[in-house]
Structure formats: structure tokens, C-alpha cells
Amino acid sequence: MVVAAAPVSASAIAAYHAALEQPGVADASARVLADGQREARAVFGDRPLCVSLRPNLVSSADLRAYVSASERLYVALGKLEKALLKNDDLRRELDLDPEEETLALADPGFRASSPSARLDGFVSDGVIRYVEYNAESPAGMAYNDVLVSIFERMPALRAFRKRFRARPLRAAGRQLAVLRRAHGRKIGTIAIVDWRGLPTLTEFEMFQRLLEEQGMKALICAPEDLTYRAGRLRCKGVAIDVVYRRVLLSELLARPQVAKALLAAYKAGDVTVVNSFRAKLLHKKMSLALLSDDRYASLYTPAERRAIAKHVPWTRKVREGHTTYGGKTIDLADFVLRAKDRLVLKPNDEYGGKGVILGWTVDAHEWEQTLLTALTASYVVQEKVPVPREAFPVLLDRMHFLDLSVDCDPYLFWGKVTGQLTRLSSSALLNVTAGAGSVVPTYVVGTA
């Protein structure tokens, strides 16, 4: 049974806001937030990660519900992955290119293709609904934990704790454990691999410090820094045991000469890559379409089917033909055209909100043109889910209370939830990469 989450007590939020109203507390907390982010380089590009003086507050019941839903769906997704590996016809539904498929079928050297993953969702009426599965390279863990360390010094949080217990949710340490377990033996050097010049460099630096504090050597490398000879992958001459992969496979494959060393070492089993390239199977947006399509219901237990129905919105591959919606057979293209105000169109393999069109935010002509594109490309259509909004104290020229959208994105490590990414936005599309979001840490609250 998946338990519905109880909303966090309004009194806890009111108490935190009241703490900010105490003389000098808001100003002092704002200084801690600004100084702490500057010192820790907690920025995305040139923007501070967090502009809110209040963390996200959830109850223990909230957390239990997120954990139960997330872990059950992770198991169901694992069953889908096994079916995709065995069934060529099912795998064709993903629209993999030949090299993606070759890499997906290669043995990654450890059990879970995505030992670290993130489900992105929204909580409404006590139920979390997941709209994406980040199976390839879930980001934000170190950002979250650094923000926790800053919030722990805030006068507002200290005042709040006089009335409420508040336990932060952390995640980055679990990622380090994932790297160790995936490799299965002593690690010499870890390479954190992504392109140069990205705004996420600061998070790579945070992970580099964490790894070195744990006694491991860590290098930040671009794919073009890697060479592969005599069975060893190297970064600027240093032998690499584990690649903490932040670069996306689609971007690597767009530059085959640059990607050659890493892909050859992976295929030969001469380096551990986390997450593996097999993760692409479920990272495709199409995975949620396959998960929610009743044609494949036999893959799952009755409890898993109930969890899918409750926590995964209706999602389908965009194509000509018929499918089911609400228990009825529909013409998919015609339905998408008519029901734009409750649907979202998404490219099958993009990130950062690229190409996502929210039907209720565009006119009929733009929606029709996007549908025409989707029918000739690789897209999914997904039913709109309610996006909750809360008042957050935001630091601008002074403190303002703004009504912001808030998401709930639990991290899973080997299938177990530890930590959560939470983003705030004034936009309907919550994504820091797209420039429309702010990260806040999440605290589980109870009465003191």
C-alpha cells in the first residue's frame, strides 16, 4: 500500500516566517546566505543557487510517502529495463540510435545500470506524481548539501528550532558510496567527466573536495582529456579507475572522435563508469510512456501497477494511431491536438527543459506545429499534473514573500531514497539549467 502524504503543518511554515520577523533575524540570515554561497561558490554560472531564506519543510509523513512511492517505482523501472534488454521489439520503442543500443547491451560490470538516480515530481493533495526519471546523471546532490551547511548557520533556522525539530536531508555522501560499491575494489583515481566551461563546474569542485576528504584522488576532466592505451584509461597521463560521468551520452556520441577513448575503455571493461551507459534505456522520456502503457502491465505486480497508476501521469509516445486514455481507445494525434490545455510535449532525449512545450501556455498554432514536429521526430506526450505553490521569503532588494512553484525530486541510491532536490520557480517549468529556478535544501520537521 502506498500511503498518501500528509501536508506539512502550516504552523511550521508560519513559525519559520515568524522567526524571520524577529528584529535583525532576516537581515542576519540574508548575510549568512549571501556570504555562505559566495565562499562555497554555490552558484550556477553567475547566479546564486538559492535566493530563499526558508528551506523546504516536509513532515515525516511526507517523507515516508515519497520513499514508498519512489522505491516501488524504482523496482518497476528495473523490471522494465530487464524486459528492454531481452525484447528487441520493445527496445525499438525507445528510438535508440545504433551506438546507444550497443552501449546499452554492454555489461556495465555492476548490477544496477543507474545506482544513483532521481525521480522528479510534484506533490498535490498529498500525492506525489513523477514527470521525469533522471537515470543517466542526476545532478544537484552536492549543491543541496552545501546549502544545508549554510542554512545550519542561519539565525532564522536556529530560532525556528526553538519550537520545531528540523532534520536536513543530505545526499552527496551516498554518491561517494555508490562509486565505491560499483567499482568493488580499491579506487586509485576518480575522474569527474563533463565538458569544459559549464555552469555546473562548481558542483564538480564540491564533489572533488568531498572525494579527497575521503582519501581518494579526484580529477575534473573533459572527454577530450582522456586517452586509452594498453588497457588503461588516463586523464592527462593519470590512470583512471572510476569515471563519475556527468557528460550525457547523446552529447558524447555527437563528437565520436572525442568520445572514442572513454567508450572503448567502457566496452572493454577497463574502467568503471557511473552511471553506466546502459542507463540510457530508462533515461529516455519514453521509459515513463512504457511504464504507464497498459499494454505492458503484465511486467509488474498488482501493487506496482497501482503505484504506477497513482504516481505516474498518463504518458505516451507521439505517433499516428490509437492508444488508451481513461480506459477508452482514442486516436492519439487527434486527442493531443484537441486536449492541449492538459498536455505537455517533450523531446524523448533532452534535458534542462529543452524543447518542452506546456500546452496551456501556447496558442493553438504553436501547439499544432509542435505536434507536427513530434510526429516526425521522437517525442512523448504527458498529462499535466498539478504544480503546488507556496509562499517563500525571497531575498531581492529586500525580503519579499513570493508565491512560487515547488517540486519534489528524491534521489535513489541502489534503489533506496536518500536525500532530495527541491527547486522553486515563478515559472511553470522548474529547472535551474533553464534559468528559471532556485535550489533550496529540504528539512523534515516535527514538534520540539
C-alpha positions as CSV (number, residue, x, y, z in Angstrom):
1,M,0.0,0.0,0.0
2,V,1.3,3.5,-0.9
3,V,0.5,5.9,1.8
4,A,-0.7,9.4,0.8
5,A,1.5,12.2,2.3
6,A,0.1,14.5,4.9
7,P,0.9,18.1,4.1
8,V,3.5,19.8,6.2
9,S,1.9,21.6,9.1
10,A,1.0,25.2,8.2
11,S,2.0,26.1,11.7
12,A,5.7,25.1,11.0
13,I,5.8,27.4,8.0
14,A,4.1,30.1,9.9
15,A,6.6,29.7,12.8
16,Y,9.6,29.9,10.4
17,H,8.2,33.1,8.8
18,A,7.6,34.5,12.3
19,A,11.2,33.8,13.2
20,L,12.2,36.0,10.2
21,E,10.1,38.8,11.6
22,Q,12.1,39.0,14.8
23,P,14.4,42.1,15.0
24,G,17.5,41.6,12.9
25,V,16.9,37.9,12.1
26,A,16.0,38.4,8.4
27,D,19.0,40.7,7.7
28,A,21.4,38.4,9.6
29,S,20.1,35.3,7.8
30,A,20.4,37.1,4.4
31,R,24.0,37.9,5.2
32,V,24.7,34.2,6.1
33,L,23.1,33.1,2.9
34,A,24.9,35.5,0.6
35,D,28.3,35.2,2.3
36,G,28.0,31.4,2.6
37,Q,27.2,30.9,-1.1
38,R,30.0,33.3,-2.2
39,E,32.5,31.5,0.0
40,A,31.4,28.0,-1.1
41,R,31.0,29.0,-4.8
42,A,27.4,27.8,-4.5
43,V,26.5,29.3,-7.9
44,F,25.1,28.1,-11.2
45,G,27.1,30.1,-13.7
46,D,27.0,33.6,-12.2
47,R,23.7,33.1,-10.3
48,P,23.4,32.2,-6.6
49,L,21.8,28.7,-6.2
50,C,19.4,29.9,-3.6
51,V,17.5,33.1,-3.0
52,S,15.1,31.8,-0.4
53,L,15.6,32.4,3.3
54,R,13.4,29.4,4.1
55,P,14.2,25.8,3.3
56,N,11.5,23.4,2.1
57,L,9.8,22.0,5.1
58,V,8.2,18.5,5.0
59,S,6.7,16.3,7.6
60,S,7.8,12.8,8.5
61,A,4.6,11.5,6.8
62,D,5.6,13.4,3.6
63,L,8.9,11.7,3.6
64,R,7.5,8.2,4.3
65,A,5.1,8.6,1.3
66,Y,7.9,9.8,-1.1
67,V,10.1,7.0,0.0
68,S,7.4,4.3,-0.5
69,A,6.3,5.7,-3.9
70,S,9.9,6.2,-5.2
71,E,11.3,2.8,-4.2
72,R,8.3,0.9,-5.6
73,L,8.6,2.7,-8.9
74,Y,12.4,2.1,-9.0
75,V,11.6,-1.7,-8.7
76,A,9.1,-1.4,-11.5
77,L,11.6,0.5,-13.7
78,G,14.1,-2.2,-13.1
79,K,11.7,-4.8,-14.4
80,L,11.1,-2.6,-17.5
81,E,14.8,-2.4,-18.0
82,K,15.2,-6.2,-17.9
83,A,12.4,-6.5,-20.5
84,L,14.0,-3.9,-22.7
85,L,17.3,-5.9,-22.7
86,K,15.6,-9.1,-23.7
87,N,13.0,-7.8,-26.2
88,D,14.2,-6.2,-29.4
89,D,10.7,-5.0,-30.4
90,L,10.2,-3.3,-27.0
91,R,13.6,-1.7,-27.2
92,R,12.8,-0.2,-30.5
93,E,10.1,1.9,-28.8
94,L,12.9,3.9,-27.2
95,D,14.2,5.2,-30.6
96,L,17.8,4.4,-29.6
97,D,20.5,5.1,-32.2
98,P,22.7,2.0,-33.0
99,E,25.6,3.1,-30.8
100,E,23.3,3.9,-27.9
101,E,21.9,0.4,-28.2
102,T,25.4,-1.2,-28.5
103,L,26.4,0.5,-25.3
104,A,23.2,-0.3,-23.5
105,L,23.7,-4.0,-24.2
106,A,27.3,-4.0,-23.0
107,D,27.9,-5.3,-19.5
108,P,28.5,-2.3,-17.1
109,G,30.2,-4.5,-14.6
110,F,27.7,-4.0,-11.7
111,R,24.1,-4.8,-11.1
112,A,22.2,-1.6,-11.4
113,S,22.6,0.5,-14.5
114,S,21.7,3.6,-12.5
115,P,23.0,3.1,-9.0
116,S,22.2,6.8,-8.4
117,A,19.0,8.2,-9.9
118,R,16.5,10.9,-9.3
119,L,12.7,11.0,-9.8
120,D,11.3,14.4,-10.5
121,G,7.8,15.1,-9.3
122,F,5.2,17.4,-7.7
123,V,3.1,16.8,-4.6
124,S,-0.6,17.8,-4.7
125,D,-3.4,16.7,-2.4
126,G,-0.9,14.6,-0.6
127,V,0.1,12.5,-3.6
128,I,3.4,12.8,-5.5
129,R,3.3,12.4,-9.3
130,Y,6.6,11.9,-11.1
131,V,7.0,13.5,-14.5
132,E,10.6,12.5,-15.3
133,Y,13.2,9.9,-14.4
134,N,16.8,11.1,-14.3
135,A,18.6,7.8,-14.8
136,E,21.7,8.9,-16.6
137,S,23.4,11.6,-14.5
138,P,21.3,13.1,-11.7
139,A,22.7,16.5,-10.6
140,G,22.4,18.7,-7.6
141,M,23.4,16.5,-4.7
142,A,26.5,18.5,-3.7
143,Y,24.7,21.8,-4.2
144,N,22.0,20.6,-1.8
145,D,24.4,19.5,0.8
146,V,26.4,22.8,0.7
147,L,23.2,24.7,1.1
148,V,22.4,22.6,4.1
149,S,25.7,23.6,5.7
150,I,24.8,27.3,5.0
151,F,21.3,27.1,6.4
152,E,22.6,25.4,9.5
153,R,24.3,28.7,10.4
154,M,21.2,30.9,9.8
155,P,19.7,32.7,12.7
156,A,16.2,32.1,11.3
157,L,16.7,28.3,11.4
158,R,18.1,28.5,14.9
159,A,15.1,30.5,16.1
160,F,12.7,28.1,14.4
161,R,14.3,25.1,16.1
162,K,13.2,26.5,19.5
163,R,9.7,25.3,18.5
164,F,10.3,22.6,16.0
165,R,12.8,19.8,15.3
166,A,14.3,20.2,11.8
167,R,16.5,17.5,10.2
168,P,18.2,18.2,6.9
169,L,18.1,15.7,4.0
170,R,21.6,15.2,2.5
171,A,22.7,13.1,-0.5
172,A,26.2,13.7,-1.7
173,G,27.9,11.3,0.7
174,R,25.8,8.5,-0.7
175,Q,27.1,9.2,-4.2
176,L,30.6,8.6,-2.9
177,A,29.5,5.2,-1.5
178,V,27.9,4.4,-4.9
179,L,31.2,4.9,-6.7
180,R,33.0,2.6,-4.2
181,R,30.4,-0.1,-4.4
182,A,30.1,0.0,-8.2
183,H,33.9,-0.4,-8.6
184,G,34.0,-3.2,-6.0
185,R,37.7,-2.8,-5.2
186,K,40.2,-0.2,-4.1
187,I,39.9,3.0,-6.1
188,G,43.1,4.9,-7.0
189,T,41.7,7.9,-9.1
190,I,38.3,9.1,-9.9
191,A,37.6,11.3,-13.0
192,I,34.6,13.6,-12.9
193,V,33.9,13.9,-16.6
194,D,32.0,16.6,-18.4
195,W,32.6,19.4,-20.9
196,R,34.7,22.5,-20.1
197,G,33.0,25.8,-19.4
198,L,29.8,24.5,-17.9
199,P,27.9,26.4,-15.2
200,T,27.9,23.1,-13.2
201,L,31.7,23.3,-12.7
202,T,31.2,24.4,-9.1
203,E,29.4,21.2,-8.2
204,F,32.2,19.2,-9.7
205,E,34.6,21.1,-7.5
206,M,32.4,20.3,-4.5
207,F,32.5,16.6,-5.3
208,Q,36.2,16.8,-5.8
209,R,36.7,18.2,-2.3
210,L,34.4,15.5,-0.8
211,L,36.2,12.7,-2.6
212,E,39.6,14.0,-1.5
213,E,38.4,14.3,2.1
214,Q,37.5,10.6,1.9
215,G,41.1,9.8,0.9
216,M,40.5,9.4,-2.8
217,K,42.2,11.2,-5.6
218,A,39.8,13.1,-7.9
219,L,40.3,14.9,-11.2
220,I,37.9,17.1,-13.2
221,C,38.3,16.1,-16.8
222,A,36.8,16.9,-20.1
223,P,36.2,14.0,-22.5
224,E,39.0,15.3,-24.8
225,D,41.5,14.9,-21.9
226,L,41.0,11.1,-21.9
227,T,43.3,8.6,-23.6
228,Y,43.0,4.8,-23.8
229,R,46.1,2.6,-24.4
230,A,47.2,-0.8,-23.2
231,G,44.0,-1.4,-21.3
232,R,44.1,1.8,-19.2
233,L,42.0,4.9,-19.4
234,R,44.0,8.0,-18.5
235,C,43.4,11.7,-17.9
236,K,46.4,13.8,-18.8
237,G,48.6,10.8,-18.1
238,V,47.0,9.8,-14.8
239,A,45.4,6.3,-14.8
240,I,41.6,6.4,-14.0
241,D,39.8,3.6,-12.1
242,V,36.3,5.2,-12.0
243,V,34.6,7.7,-14.1
244,Y,31.9,9.7,-12.3
245,R,30.1,10.5,-15.5
246,R,28.3,13.9,-15.7
247,V,28.5,14.1,-19.5
248,L,25.4,12.9,-21.3
249,L,25.8,10.1,-23.8
250,S,23.9,11.9,-26.6
251,E,26.5,14.7,-26.4
252,L,29.4,12.3,-26.4
253,L,28.0,10.5,-29.5
254,A,27.7,13.8,-31.3
255,R,31.5,14.0,-31.0
256,P,32.7,10.5,-31.8
257,Q,36.4,11.2,-32.0
258,V,36.4,13.0,-28.6
259,A,34.3,10.2,-27.1
260,K,36.4,7.3,-28.5
261,A,38.7,6.7,-25.6
262,L,36.0,6.6,-22.9
263,L,33.7,4.4,-25.0
264,A,36.4,2.0,-25.9
265,A,37.6,1.6,-22.3
266,Y,34.0,1.1,-21.2
267,K,33.2,-1.6,-23.8
268,A,36.4,-3.4,-22.9
269,G,35.5,-3.4,-19.2
270,D,38.7,-1.5,-18.3
271,V,37.0,1.3,-16.4
272,T,34.0,1.6,-14.1
273,V,31.6,4.3,-15.3
274,V,28.8,5.6,-13.0
275,N,26.2,5.8,-14.1
276,S,26.7,3.2,-16.8
277,F,25.8,3.8,-20.4
278,R,23.0,1.3,-20.0
279,A,21.2,4.0,-18.0
280,K,20.2,5.5,-21.3
281,L,17.4,2.8,-21.6
282,L,15.5,4.4,-18.8
283,H,16.7,7.9,-19.1
284,K,14.8,8.3,-22.3
285,K,11.5,10.0,-21.6
286,M,9.9,7.1,-23.4
287,S,10.5,4.9,-20.3
288,L,7.6,6.6,-18.5
289,A,5.5,6.0,-21.6
290,L,6.3,2.3,-21.4
291,L,5.7,2.3,-17.7
292,S,2.3,3.8,-17.9
293,D,1.1,2.0,-21.0
294,D,-1.3,-0.8,-20.1
295,R,0.0,-2.9,-22.9
296,Y,3.0,-3.8,-20.7
297,A,1.1,-4.1,-17.4
298,S,1.9,-7.8,-17.1
299,L,5.5,-6.8,-16.3
300,Y,4.5,-5.6,-12.9
301,T,2.9,-6.9,-9.7
302,P,-0.6,-5.6,-8.8
303,A,1.0,-3.3,-6.1
304,E,3.4,-1.9,-8.7
305,R,0.6,-1.3,-11.2
306,R,-1.3,0.6,-8.5
307,A,1.7,2.7,-7.7
308,I,2.3,3.4,-11.4
309,A,-1.4,4.5,-11.9
310,K,-1.2,6.7,-8.8
311,H,2.2,8.3,-9.2
312,V,3.0,8.3,-13.0
313,P,0.8,10.6,-15.2
314,W,-0.5,9.2,-18.4
315,T,2.4,9.3,-20.9
316,R,2.6,8.1,-24.5
317,K,5.0,8.0,-27.4
318,V,3.8,10.6,-30.0
319,R,2.8,8.8,-33.2
320,E,-0.1,8.2,-35.5
321,G,-2.5,5.5,-34.4
322,H,-4.6,4.6,-31.4
323,T,-4.0,4.2,-27.7
324,T,-5.9,4.2,-24.5
325,Y,-6.8,7.1,-22.2
326,G,-9.0,6.8,-19.2
327,G,-9.9,3.3,-20.2
328,K,-11.1,4.3,-23.7
329,T,-9.5,3.9,-27.1
330,I,-8.5,7.2,-28.7
331,D,-6.9,8.5,-31.8
332,L,-3.7,9.8,-30.3
333,A,-2.8,12.7,-32.7
334,D,-6.4,13.9,-32.7
335,F,-6.6,13.8,-28.9
336,V,-3.3,15.6,-28.5
337,L,-4.5,18.4,-30.8
338,R,-7.8,18.8,-29.0
339,A,-6.6,18.5,-25.4
340,K,-3.6,20.9,-25.4
341,D,-4.6,22.6,-22.2
342,R,-4.0,19.5,-20.2
343,L,-1.0,18.1,-22.0
344,V,2.8,18.5,-22.3
345,L,5.0,17.6,-25.3
346,K,8.6,16.6,-24.5
347,P,11.6,15.5,-26.7
348,N,12.5,12.0,-25.9
349,D,16.1,12.7,-25.1
350,E,16.7,16.3,-23.9
351,Y,17.4,17.9,-20.5
352,G,17.1,21.2,-18.8
353,G,13.6,21.7,-20.1
354,K,14.8,22.0,-23.7
355,G,12.0,21.7,-26.2
356,V,9.3,21.1,-23.5
357,I,6.1,22.7,-24.5
358,L,3.3,23.2,-21.9
359,G,0.1,23.2,-23.9
360,W,-1.8,25.6,-21.7
361,T,1.0,28.3,-22.2
362,V,0.9,28.4,-26.0
363,D,-1.7,29.2,-28.7
364,A,-3.3,26.6,-30.9
365,H,-1.0,27.3,-33.9
366,E,2.2,26.8,-31.9
367,W,0.8,23.6,-30.3
368,E,-0.2,22.2,-33.7
369,Q,3.3,23.0,-35.1
370,T,5.0,21.3,-32.2
371,L,2.7,18.2,-32.7
372,L,3.7,18.1,-36.3
373,T,7.4,18.1,-35.3
374,A,6.7,15.5,-32.6
375,L,5.1,13.2,-35.2
376,T,8.2,13.2,-37.3
377,A,10.8,13.2,-34.5
378,S,11.0,11.4,-31.1
379,Y,8.6,12.9,-28.6
380,V,6.4,11.9,-25.7
381,V,3.1,13.5,-24.6
382,Q,2.3,13.6,-21.0
383,E,-0.8,14.6,-19.0
384,K,-0.4,17.8,-17.0
385,V,0.0,17.3,-13.2
386,P,-1.0,19.9,-10.5
387,V,2.0,22.0,-9.5
388,P,1.9,23.2,-5.9
389,R,2.8,26.7,-4.9
390,E,3.9,28.1,-1.6
391,A,4.9,31.4,-0.1
392,F,8.7,31.7,0.3
393,P,10.7,34.6,1.7
394,V,12.9,35.6,-1.2
395,L,15.9,37.9,-1.0
396,L,15.7,40.6,-3.7
397,D,16.3,44.3,-2.9
398,R,14.8,43.3,0.4
399,M,12.9,40.3,1.7
400,H,9.7,39.6,-0.2
401,F,7.2,36.8,0.2
402,L,6.6,35.3,-3.3
403,D,4.2,32.6,-4.3
404,L,6.5,30.0,-6.0
405,S,6.1,26.6,-7.6
406,V,7.9,23.9,-5.7
407,D,8.9,20.4,-6.9
408,C,10.0,17.2,-5.0
409,D,12.8,15.2,-6.5
410,P,14.0,12.3,-4.4
411,Y,17.4,10.7,-5.0
412,L,17.7,7.0,-5.1
413,F,20.9,5.1,-4.4
414,W,20.8,1.4,-5.3
415,G,17.0,1.8,-5.1
416,K,16.8,3.4,-1.7
417,V,15.8,7.0,-1.2
418,T,18.4,9.2,0.5
419,G,18.1,13.0,0.1
420,Q,16.0,15.2,-2.1
421,L,16.5,18.0,-4.6
422,T,13.9,20.8,-4.3
423,R,13.6,23.7,-6.7
424,L,11.5,26.9,-6.6
425,S,10.4,28.9,-9.6
426,S,8.0,31.6,-10.6
427,S,7.8,29.8,-13.9
428,A,5.6,26.7,-14.8
429,L,8.8,25.0,-15.9
430,L,11.0,24.3,-12.8
431,N,14.6,23.9,-14.0
432,V,17.7,25.6,-12.8
433,T,19.5,24.7,-16.0
434,A,16.8,26.6,-17.9
435,G,17.5,29.7,-15.8
436,A,14.1,29.6,-14.1
437,G,14.8,28.1,-10.7
438,S,16.3,28.3,-7.3
439,V,17.5,25.4,-5.2
440,V,16.6,25.1,-1.5
441,P,17.5,22.4,1.0
442,T,14.8,20.2,2.4
443,Y,14.2,19.7,6.2
444,V,12.0,17.2,7.9
445,V,10.1,18.9,10.7
446,G,8.4,17.8,13.9
447,T,7.5,19.5,17.2
448,A,10.3,20.2,19.6
